């Protein structure tokens, strides 16, 4: 093959490769794009919100739970919590014996069990669980950067979902009582879910660090 023809062929192959890469980068969402664990960004004033796990077998777990995020400090044997613009809450740190953490006040004694260890200087880093006063299972995750996430799991429901081949959106009956299909779609790294007769919920993908079923 003449050198000019060989150069032209190589250039065409490179161009095809670039076009294919562009096609892949702009490809519509697939099933794998939706699979994962998601938490709603917007929550009620009391911290109530929704989490969902979209599974590759076209089943989805919808959870109703309390989701509250704090900043924490340990100062002179006290645990100090800050949430938004609210005044800080301070309470005695209590005692930690291995993976058991016991705190007491005038009303009750709370015993937490650690289910995942973390690294840090205070000994409370990691994931702890206990029975909330509502009777629901509660999980707290203390991280070395001073962040604390509280999740109180109330209920999980299993719902089937499917991917619409024309719109590349997912469809599922999350709330059968409203009688309509809920549609979900991706915008960047966020999942949007249109709740019939209500609003559009926006979710972010997160690490599944607490139990989805009790």
Long-range contacts (C-beta under 8 A, 24 or more apart in sequence): 28-168, 29-168, 29-185, 29-186, 30-163, 30-168, 31-56, 31-163, 32-56, 33-186, 34-163, 34-170, 34-184, 34-186, 34-191, 36-205, 37-205, 37-206, 37-207, 37-208, 38-191, 38-203, 38-204, 38-205, 38-206, 39-67, 39-203, 39-204, 39-206, 40-67, 40-201, 40-202, 40-203, 41-190, 41-202, 41-203, 41-204, 42-201, 42-202, 43-67, 47-150, 50-201, 50-203, 51-151, 52-203, 53-208, 53-212, 54-161, 54-170, 58-160, 58-161, 58-162, 59-158, 59-159, 59-160, 59-161, 60-158, 60-159, 60-160, 60-161, 60-172, 60-174, 61-156, 61-157, 61-158, 61-159, 61-212, 61-213, 62-156, 62-157, 62-158, 62-159, 62-174, 63-153, 63-154, 63-155, 63-156, 63-157, 63-212, 64-154, 64-155, 64-156, 65-136, 65-151, 65-152, 65-153, 65-154, 66-150, 66-151, 66-152, 66-154, 67-149, 67-150, 67-151, 68-149, 68-150, 69-147, 69-148, 69-149, 69-150, 70-147, 70-148, 70-149, 70-150, 71-146, 71-147, 71-148, 72-142, 72-146, 72-147, 72-148, 73-146, 74-122, 74-124, 79-124, 81-148, 93-124, 96-123, 96-124, 101-128, 112-140, 115-139, 116-209, 118-142, 118-143, 118-144, 119-144, 120-144, 127-209, 127-210, 129-210, 129-211, 137-211, 137-214, 139-209, 139-210, 139-211, 141-209, 141-210, 149-209, 151-210, 153-210, 153-211, 153-212, 153-214, 156-212, 156-213
